[in-house]
Amino acid sequence: MQNARLFEIVYILLESGSITAAKLAERFEVSVRTIYRDIDALSQAGVPVYAERGKGGGIRMMEGFSIEKSLLSESERTEVLSALQGFTSIIGRGEALGKLSAFFGIESESWLDVDLSNWCGSDEDVFKLIRGAITGRYVLSFDYYNPSGEVSSRSILPTKLRFKSKTWYCQGFCLERKAMRIFKISRMKRVSVTDKHYEIGNIPAEDPIENFGRDQECTKIILKIRSEMAFRIYDDFDETEITRLPDGDFVVTVSYPVDGWVYGLILSYGNNAEVIEPQFMRDELKRIAESIKNKYHTNPKS
């Protein structure tokens, strides 16, 4: 208890500059004599704290002191603060940032800004729920939609938020499947944190993301995409997969599992994209296009 009190006294002095022993005693619910013993302990530990008597006096820290000088270099302190500043949407209100800034004796402008919400802000609450379940070690429940649109109810012991290939995932031990799984957050609906607590020792050490997608067979796909789509082509594909033609159009060569997602991606380009290879994908896209065309040749169902 004393060590925690000493640590907080140092923080209070760094933040406020000066405080009376009586106010510290009231804050920690100890005697003034105990506070002075704490100040002596800090001085013996090398912390330059001292007491001034009389009007306007109080307990003070030597001006310019910051406890990190013997622990971290200036560049390391800046990195720590920048990381906290950039991830305030993940860590919450940022009390830790304020305390570390006071301890370090510096204010650093962040070079990183992470916003977990979409443009409508609707994802932010989901991230907060998942974060709370992970840090508090509570079972997380939700409905999950697989790539085929089928929904199932899941309960997991959540362990991590993960970002991979432009997508956020939640990793955890699935109680229904009895195995580690990763779930695409955009497909998690009606997310809730239960009151069931779990111990971290009950979770296997395996990392499901290491094998994510490796059991799916990939097909080489060659696309030709018109120059009008240049504004988004580098968002969807890696630069090494893109070749610019003399007329300004693009040829994209990728290897993907052929599923509904791939067809949806290609169709999202409208008539600005064409599959060159393989032939079976050309045939399937033709069938899909004809099916769409037929829908608009009939009156909509009431």
C-alpha positions in Angstrom: 0.0 0.0 0.0 2.8 2.4 0.9 4.5 1.9 -2.5 1.3 2.7 -4.3 0.8 5.8 -2.2 4.4 7.0 -2.8 3.9 6.6 -6.6 0.7 8.6 -6.5 2.3 11.3 -4.3 5.0 11.8 -7.0 2.4 12.0 -9.7 0.4 14.6 -7.7 3.5 16.7 -7.2 4.4 16.5 -10.9 0.9 17.6 -11.9 0.1 20.2 -9.3 3.6 21.5 -8.4 2.8 21.9 -4.7 0.4 20.5 -2.1 0.2 20.7 1.7 0.8 17.6 3.9 -2.6 18.1 5.4 -4.3 17.7 1.9 -2.3 14.7 1.1 -3.2 13.1 4.5 -6.8 13.8 3.8 -6.6 12.3 0.3 -5.0 9.1 1.5 -6.8 8.9 4.8 -3.6 8.8 6.8 -2.0 11.0 9.4 0.2 14.1 8.5 3.1 12.3 10.3 2.7 9.4 7.9 2.9 11.8 4.9 6.1 13.3 6.2 7.5 9.8 6.6 6.6 9.2 3.0 8.4 12.3 1.9 11.5 11.2 3.8 11.3 7.8 2.0 11.1 9.5 -1.4 14.1 11.7 -0.6 16.1 8.7 0.5 15.2 7.0 -2.8 16.7 9.9 -4.7 13.4 11.7 -5.6 14.1 15.5 -5.1 11.1 16.3 -3.0 11.1 18.8 -0.2 8.8 20.7 2.2 8.6 24.5 2.6 7.1 25.8 5.8 5.2 29.0 6.4 2.5 30.8 4.4 2.5 29.6 0.8 4.6 26.6 1.7 3.9 23.0 1.0 5.5 19.9 -0.3 7.2 20.4 -3.7 9.2 18.6 -6.3 12.5 20.1 -7.6 11.7 22.1 -10.7 12.4 20.3 -14.0 12.4 16.8 -12.4 10.9 13.9 -14.3 11.2 10.4 -13.1 11.9 8.8 -16.5 15.3 10.3 -16.9 17.0 7.2 -15.7 14.6 4.8 -17.5 13.9 6.0 -21.1 15.7 8.1 -23.6 13.9 11.2 -25.0 13.1 9.4 -28.3 11.7 6.5 -26.4 9.5 8.7 -24.3 8.2 10.4 -27.4 7.4 7.0 -28.9 5.4 6.0 -25.9 3.4 9.2 -25.8 2.7 9.1 -29.5 1.5 5.6 -29.3 -0.9 6.5 -26.5 -2.1 9.6 -28.3 -2.7 7.7 -31.5 -4.7 5.0 -29.9 -6.9 7.0 -27.6 -10.0 5.5 -29.3 -8.8 2.1 -28.2 -7.5 2.8 -24.7 -10.4 5.1 -23.7 -10.4 8.5 -22.2 -6.7 8.9 -22.0 -6.0 9.2 -18.3 -2.8 7.2 -18.8 -1.6 9.6 -21.4 -2.0 12.6 -19.0 -0.2 10.8 -16.2 2.7 9.7 -18.4 3.0 13.2 -19.9 3.4 14.6 -16.4 5.9 11.9 -15.4 8.0 12.4 -18.6 7.9 16.2 -18.3 7.1 16.6 -22.0 4.1 17.1 -24.3 4.4 15.3 -27.6 2.3 15.9 -30.7 1.0 12.6 -32.1 2.0 11.4 -35.6 -0.6 8.7 -35.5 -4.4 8.9 -35.3 -6.5 5.7 -35.2 -10.3 5.9 -35.5 -12.1 2.6 -35.1 -15.5 3.9 -36.3 -16.7 4.0 -39.8 -17.9 7.2 -41.4 -21.2 6.9 -39.7 -19.7 6.2 -36.3 -21.7 3.0 -36.0 -18.8 0.7 -35.3 -17.4 2.6 -32.4 -19.7 1.0 -29.8 -18.9 -2.5 -31.0 -15.2 -1.9 -30.6 -15.8 -0.5 -27.0 -17.8 -3.6 -26.1 -15.1 -6.0 -27.5 -12.3 -4.0 -25.8 -14.2 -4.2 -22.5 -14.7 -7.9 -22.8 -11.1 -8.5 -23.5 -9.6 -6.3 -20.8 -12.2 -7.5 -18.2 -12.0 -11.1 -19.3 -15.8 -11.6 -19.9 -17.5 -13.9 -22.3 -18.7 -12.2 -25.4 -21.9 -13.2 -27.2 -23.0 -12.2 -30.7 -24.7 -13.4 -33.9 -22.2 -14.1 -36.7 -22.9 -14.1 -40.5 -20.6 -16.4 -42.5 -19.6 -15.7 -46.1 -22.7 -17.5 -47.3 -25.0 -15.3 -45.3 -25.9 -18.0 -42.7 -26.2 -16.7 -39.2 -25.2 -18.6 -36.0 -25.1 -17.6 -32.3 -21.6 -17.6 -30.8 -20.1 -17.1 -27.4 -16.3 -16.7 -27.1 -13.6 -16.0 -24.7 -12.2 -12.9 -26.5 -8.4 -12.4 -26.4 -7.4 -9.9 -29.1 -8.5 -7.3 -31.6 -6.5 -7.9 -34.8 -6.1 -5.9 -38.0 -5.1 -7.9 -41.1 -5.5 -7.1 -44.8 -7.5 -3.9 -44.3 -10.0 -5.7 -42.0 -10.6 -5.8 -38.3 -11.1 -9.2 -36.6 -11.8 -10.4 -33.0 -9.9 -13.4 -31.9 -11.1 -15.7 -29.2 -11.9 -19.2 -28.0 -15.3 -20.2 -29.4 -17.3 -22.1 -26.9 -19.5 -23.7 -29.6 -16.6 -24.9 -31.8 -14.3 -25.7 -28.8 -11.4 -24.1 -30.7 -9.7 -20.7 -31.3 -11.3 -18.7 -34.0 -11.2 -15.3 -35.6 -14.3 -13.3 -36.5 -14.7 -10.5 -38.9 -16.0 -7.6 -36.8 -18.3 -6.3 -39.6 -20.1 -9.6 -39.5 -20.6 -9.6 -35.8 -24.1 -8.4 -34.9 -26.0 -7.9 -31.7 -22.7 -8.0 -29.7 -23.1 -8.1 -25.9 -20.8 -8.6 -22.9 -22.1 -11.3 -20.5 -21.5 -11.4 -16.8 -19.5 -14.6 -17.1 -15.9 -14.2 -16.2 -13.1 -16.4 -17.5 -9.4 -17.1 -16.6 -6.8 -16.5 -19.3 -5.2 -19.9 -18.4 -8.3 -21.6 -19.9 -7.5 -20.4 -23.4 -5.2 -22.5 -25.7 -2.0 -20.8 -26.9 -2.6 -21.5 -30.6 -2.8 -18.5 -33.0 -5.7 -19.1 -35.5 -4.6 -16.3 -37.8 -1.4 -18.1 -38.7 -3.5 -20.6 -40.7 -6.3 -18.2 -41.7 -7.2 -18.8 -45.3 -4.5 -21.3 -45.9 -6.9 -24.2 -46.3 -8.7 -22.4 -49.2 -7.5 -23.2 -52.7 -6.4 -20.1 -54.6 -6.9 -19.5 -58.3 -4.8 -17.2 -60.5 -7.1 -14.4 -61.8 -6.2 -11.9 -64.5 -8.4 -8.8 -64.7 -8.4 -5.8 -67.1 -9.6 -2.7 -65.5 -10.3 0.6 -67.3 -8.4 3.8 -66.5 -11.5 5.4 -65.1 -11.1 3.2 -62.0 -7.6 4.4 -61.2 -9.0 6.2 -58.1 -9.7 2.9 -56.3 -7.5 0.2 -57.9 -4.6 0.8 -55.6 -7.0 0.5 -52.6 -8.1 -3.0 -53.7 -4.8 -4.4 -55.0 -1.1 -4.4 -54.1 1.2 -2.4 -56.4 3.1 -5.5 -57.4 -0.2 -7.0 -58.8 -0.9 -4.0 -61.1 0.5 -3.3 -64.6 -0.3 -0.1 -66.3 -0.9 -0.4 -70.1 0.1 2.2 -72.6 -3.5 3.3 -73.1 -3.9 4.0 -69.4 -5.9 0.9 -68.6 -4.7 -1.7 -66.0 -4.0 -5.4 -65.9 -4.2 -7.0 -62.4 -2.9 -10.4 -61.6 -4.0 -11.9 -58.3 -4.4 -15.3 -56.6 -7.7 -15.6 -54.6 -10.1 -18.3 -53.4 -12.9 -18.1 -55.9 -16.1 -17.4 -53.8 -18.9 -14.9 -53.6 -16.6 -12.2 -52.2 -14.4 -12.3 -55.3 -17.3 -12.1 -57.7 -18.7 -9.3 -55.6 -15.4 -7.4 -55.9 -15.3 -7.7 -59.6 -18.9 -6.8 -60.1 -18.4 -3.7 -57.9 -16.4 -2.3 -60.9 -19.4 -2.6 -63.2 -18.5 -2.6 -66.8 -15.1 -1.1 -66.0 -13.6 -4.6 -65.2 -13.2 -7.7 -67.3 -11.9 -11.1 -66.3 -9.4 -12.3 -68.8 -8.6 -15.6 -67.1 -9.8 -18.1 -66.0 -12.6 -19.0 -68.4 -14.9 -20.5 -65.8 -15.0 -17.2 -64.0 -15.9 -15.4 -67.3 -18.8 -17.9 -67.7 -20.0 -17.5 -64.2 -19.9 -13.7 -64.4 -21.9 -13.9 -67.7 -24.5 -16.0 -65.9 -24.7 -13.5 -63.0 -25.0 -10.6 -65.4 -27.8 -12.3 -67.3 -29.6 -13.0 -64.1 -29.4 -9.4 -63.0 -30.6 -8.3 -66.4 -33.6 -10.6 -66.2 -34.6 -9.1 -62.8 -35.0 -5.7 -64.5 -37.1 -7.2 -67.4 -39.9 -8.0 -64.9 -42.0 -5.9 -62.6 -40.8 -5.8 -59.0 -42.6 -8.0 -56.6 -45.0 -6.1 -54.3 
